[in-house]
Amino acid sequence: MDVVCLADCAFLSEAPNLLRAISRSDVITRFHCKLYVLHWPHFARFPVVTYSQQLFLTAVTPLSPIFETMKDTVTALIDTVNVKVPGGRWQLFEFCDLRAVPDAVKHCAQNMLTAHWTKRLPVLQTRPPAALASDAIASALDSIKDADQSDWTIIDFCSGAGGPVPLIENLVNNQRRARGKKPITFRLSDIYPNLDAWMEHAARSDHLSFVPQPVDASSPPFSVISVSTAGDKDAAFDEGYESDGSKVFRLFCLAFHHFDDNMAQHVLKSTLQTSDAFAIIELQDRRVGSLLIMILEFWLLLLVTIFYFRHSSLHLLLTYAIPLLPLLHSWDGFVSCLRTRTFDEFLSLVDRVQGNPKGDYNTSRRGDVMAARGDWLFMHSRRLHTWPLGYMEVTFGRKISTVR
């Protein structure tokens, strides 16, 4: 008989491609272990290892129901005073958007943002924010009726150094493979391509690639628009333009708030015309809780940098000798909160782009909001990623014709 053996760990409840049973009431730690598949003939004294693989497993310790209920109650009470910042959004400057800031400093800032996405803060976070984002994207793909029959490509815009997308790709495709579904291709893109970082990421996955040319989100090249886009494709081919024949799911991870209203309208117009679905994911919202977290960001970086980047002399220098990175992150994070749009403000952009009057929208029991505009359906949700005030904002749109 064949025996599946999970070794080198004390308690297991999930292995990628095997089990997926994490509930929101779990305390989670992650570590490496090894999967063995053993063949043990009835006449043999010892089994034979027929397959082995290093796995990154998740150990889950359920919290007591009473404690979990208390935690939910406290979280809900705190959220009642976590009010929106009065007034509209403020398009203030961020240091990482300025050309005067050296690239070396920007790269350090990008690396810290990636760490915020992909690493878990003990106690305050049960999972890395990128894992929550991957769940949102996997759920969005499940809601698209031909996601398993047609070829789809997820194009990440404004990728920077890659951010959370390599981890998101890995988690999404692990989920899909575990359910017998074909993997989805992810592609990184940016108006300033970071090829060195992208090549390193792409070398680790068969389903992660990149666009080497500059990609403007408001006017993307033909290679990253959906095959379903209206137009004369033969004429485009004659001019040297060719699509890869897949439908496009656009992804904006911590990016859409960078666009002012005028640029956001152009990006949104292009998105609605040349893609079949999209997701806008922000790690922050425009509430007092997020602003408080960003004020505390300065002290957080002083605590975690030595653990995240202990081998980077530049990170250590710009954090402890000259605390430039903590100041930069705290300011840019504070401004990102003030730039983040509410769902109503997003729908106002859609109405301006489509020239439609305001429509209705509905709220589900979980607090998710849905709205229809033209031939598109939009959904919005908030997900707690850092207890008790850090919320992820997810806006997902898809053509109504693709609704499952």
SVG drawing of the C-alpha trace seen along z (x, -y; Angstrom):
<svg xmlns="http://www.w3.org/2000/svg" viewBox="-31 -68 57 79">
<polyline fill="none" stroke="black" stroke-width="0.4" points="0.0,0.0 1.0,-3.6 1.3,-5.8 1.4,-9.6 3.6,-10.8 4.1,-14.4 7.3,-14.6 9.4,-17.0 6.5,-19.0 4.5,-18.7 1.0,-19.6 -0.4,-19.9 -3.8,-20.8 -2.9,-22.2 -0.4,-21.4 -0.4,-23.1 -2.1,-20.9 -3.4,-18.5 -5.7,-20.2 -7.2,-23.7 -9.1,-24.0 -8.0,-27.3 -10.9,-29.1 -10.9,-32.7 -10.7,-31.4 -7.2,-30.0 -3.8,-31.0 -1.4,-30.2 2.3,-29.6 4.3,-28.6 7.4,-26.5 9.0,-24.0 8.4,-20.3 8.8,-17.4 6.1,-15.3 6.9,-11.6 4.9,-9.1 5.9,-5.6 5.3,-2.3 5.0,0.5 4.5,4.0 2.9,6.4 6.0,8.7 8.5,5.9 9.9,5.0 10.5,1.3 8.7,-1.0 10.3,-2.5 10.2,-6.2 8.7,-6.8 8.2,-10.5 9.4,-13.4 8.9,-17.1 9.8,-20.1 6.6,-21.9 5.8,-25.2 3.1,-24.1 0.7,-25.9 0.1,-24.8 -3.2,-25.7 -4.2,-25.9 -7.9,-26.7 -8.8,-29.4 -11.5,-28.7 -15.0,-29.6 -15.4,-32.0 -12.2,-33.8 -13.0,-34.0 -16.5,-35.5 -14.8,-38.0 -12.3,-39.0 -15.1,-39.4 -17.1,-41.6 -14.1,-43.8 -13.2,-44.1 -16.7,-45.2 -16.8,-47.7 -13.5,-49.2 -14.7,-49.4 -17.7,-51.5 -15.3,-54.3 -13.0,-53.7 -14.8,-56.4 -14.0,-57.8 -11.8,-60.9 -14.1,-63.9 -14.0,-65.5 -12.9,-64.0 -9.6,-62.3 -6.4,-64.4 -3.9,-63.9 -0.8,-64.8 2.7,-63.8 4.4,-60.6 8.2,-60.5 8.5,-57.4 6.7,-59.1 9.3,-61.9 12.1,-61.7 14.4,-63.5 14.4,-60.4 17.4,-58.1 16.5,-54.8 18.4,-52.9 16.1,-54.5 13.0,-53.7 14.1,-50.0 14.5,-49.8 11.0,-51.2 9.6,-48.7 11.3,-45.8 9.8,-46.9 6.3,-47.1 6.8,-43.6 7.7,-42.4 4.5,-44.1 2.5,-42.1 4.3,-38.7 5.3,-38.4 3.1,-37.9 3.3,-40.0 2.9,-37.7 -0.3,-38.1 -1.7,-41.0 -1.9,-39.0 -3.1,-35.4 -2.0,-35.4 0.2,-37.6 -1.9,-40.2 -0.9,-38.6 -2.7,-35.4 -5.9,-37.4 -5.4,-39.0 -4.9,-35.6 -8.2,-34.4 -10.0,-37.4 -8.5,-36.8 -9.3,-33.0 -12.8,-33.8 -13.1,-36.3 -11.9,-33.8 -14.4,-31.2 -17.2,-33.7 -16.2,-33.9 -18.1,-31.3 -15.4,-30.6 -12.3,-31.0 -11.7,-27.2 -12.5,-26.8 -11.0,-30.0 -7.3,-31.1 -7.0,-33.9 -4.0,-36.1 -3.8,-38.2 -1.8,-41.4 -0.4,-43.2 0.0,-46.9 2.4,-49.2 4.3,-46.1 7.4,-47.9 9.8,-45.2 7.1,-42.6 5.5,-43.2 3.1,-40.5 2.3,-39.1 4.9,-36.3 3.4,-35.0 -0.2,-35.6 0.5,-33.7 1.9,-30.8 -1.0,-30.7 -3.8,-31.1 -2.4,-28.4 -1.8,-26.0 -5.4,-26.4 -6.5,-25.8 -4.3,-22.7 -5.6,-21.3 -9.1,-21.6 -8.2,-20.1 -8.3,-23.4 -5.7,-24.6 -3.2,-27.3 -3.6,-30.9 -0.7,-32.9 0.4,-36.1 2.4,-38.8 4.2,-41.7 4.2,-45.2 5.2,-48.7 5.8,-52.0 9.4,-51.6 10.2,-47.9 12.4,-46.4 13.7,-43.6 16.4,-42.4 13.8,-41.7 11.2,-40.3 13.6,-37.8 14.4,-36.5 10.7,-36.1 9.9,-34.5 12.7,-32.0 10.9,-30.5 7.5,-29.8 6.3,-28.4 3.2,-30.6 4.8,-34.0 6.2,-36.2 6.6,-39.8 6.2,-42.5 9.7,-43.8 8.5,-47.0 7.1,-50.0 3.3,-49.6 1.1,-52.6 -2.0,-51.5 -4.0,-54.2 -2.9,-53.1 -1.6,-49.5 0.2,-47.9 -1.7,-45.4 0.0,-42.4 -1.7,-43.0 -5.3,-43.7 -8.0,-41.1 -8.7,-39.0 -12.4,-40.0 -11.6,-43.7 -13.6,-45.2 -11.8,-46.3 -10.3,-45.1 -7.9,-42.5 -6.7,-41.7 -5.8,-45.4 -4.0,-45.4 -2.1,-42.2 -1.1,-43.8 0.3,-46.8 2.5,-44.4 0.3,-44.1 -0.7,-40.7 -2.4,-39.5 -1.6,-36.2 -5.3,-35.2 -6.2,-35.2 -8.8,-37.1 -7.3,-39.7 -7.9,-40.1 -6.2,-43.4 -4.7,-43.6 -3.8,-46.8 -2.0,-45.9 -1.5,-49.0 -1.4,-51.1 -4.8,-52.6 -4.6,-55.3 -1.5,-56.8 -3.7,-58.0 -5.3,-61.4 -9.0,-61.6 -8.1,-62.5 -5.5,-59.7 -7.8,-57.3 -10.6,-58.0 -8.2,-57.2 -7.0,-54.0 -10.5,-52.9 -11.7,-53.7 -8.9,-51.6 -9.7,-48.8 -13.4,-48.7 -12.6,-48.7 -9.7,-46.2 -10.2,-43.7 -12.8,-41.3 -12.3,-41.6 -10.1,-43.5 -9.3,-43.8 -8.1,-46.8 -6.5,-45.9 -5.4,-48.4 -3.8,-47.6 -5.4,-50.7 -8.6,-52.8 -9.4,-56.4 -10.3,-55.9 -8.8,-57.1 -7.6,-53.6 -5.4,-53.4 -4.0,-56.8 -3.1,-55.7 -1.4,-52.6 0.7,-54.8 1.7,-57.1 3.0,-53.9 4.7,-52.7 7.8,-54.6 8.2,-52.5 7.2,-49.3 10.1,-49.6 12.5,-50.1 11.3,-46.8 11.1,-44.6 13.9,-45.8 16.6,-44.0 14.7,-40.7 13.6,-41.3 16.8,-42.9 19.6,-42.0 21.9,-41.2 21.2,-44.5 23.6,-47.1 21.7,-49.8 18.4,-49.0 20.1,-49.0 21.9,-52.3 18.7,-54.0 16.7,-52.7 18.9,-52.9 21.8,-55.3 19.7,-57.7 16.0,-56.9 15.1,-57.9 13.1,-54.8 10.8,-54.9 10.0,-58.6 9.5,-57.9 7.2,-54.9 5.2,-56.7 4.6,-59.7 3.8,-57.8 1.5,-55.4 -0.3,-58.3 -0.8,-59.9 -1.8,-56.6 -4.7,-56.5 -5.8,-60.0 -5.6,-59.1 -7.6,-55.9 -11.1,-56.1 -14.3,-54.8 -16.5,-52.6 -18.9,-55.5 -16.0,-57.5 -14.9,-54.7 -18.5,-54.3 -18.5,-58.1 -15.4,-57.6 -17.2,-54.7 -20.3,-56.9 -18.1,-59.7 -16.3,-57.2 -19.5,-55.6 -21.6,-58.7 -24.3,-56.9 -26.5,-58.2 -25.9,-56.8 -27.4,-53.3 -28.4,-51.3 -26.2,-49.0 -26.9,-46.3 -25.2,-45.3 -24.9,-41.7 -25.1,-40.2 -21.3,-40.1 -21.0,-43.9 -19.9,-43.3 -21.4,-45.8 -22.4,-45.1 -23.3,-47.6 -24.1,-47.2 -23.1,-49.8 -23.7,-49.2 -22.4,-45.7 -20.2,-45.5 -20.8,-44.3 -18.7,-45.7 -18.2,-44.4 -16.4,-45.8 -15.4,-44.3 -13.3,-45.0 -11.0,-42.4 -9.2,-42.7 -5.5,-41.9 -4.0,-43.5 -5.9,-43.4 -7.7,-45.6 -7.6,-48.5 -5.8,-47.4 -8.3,-46.7 -7.8,-45.6 -10.1,-47.2 -10.9,-45.0 -12.8,-46.3 -13.6,-43.6 -15.2,-44.2 -16.3,-41.8 -18.3,-41.9 -21.9,-40.8 -21.6,-38.4 -18.9,-36.5 -20.9,-36.0 -21.2,-32.4"/>
</svg>
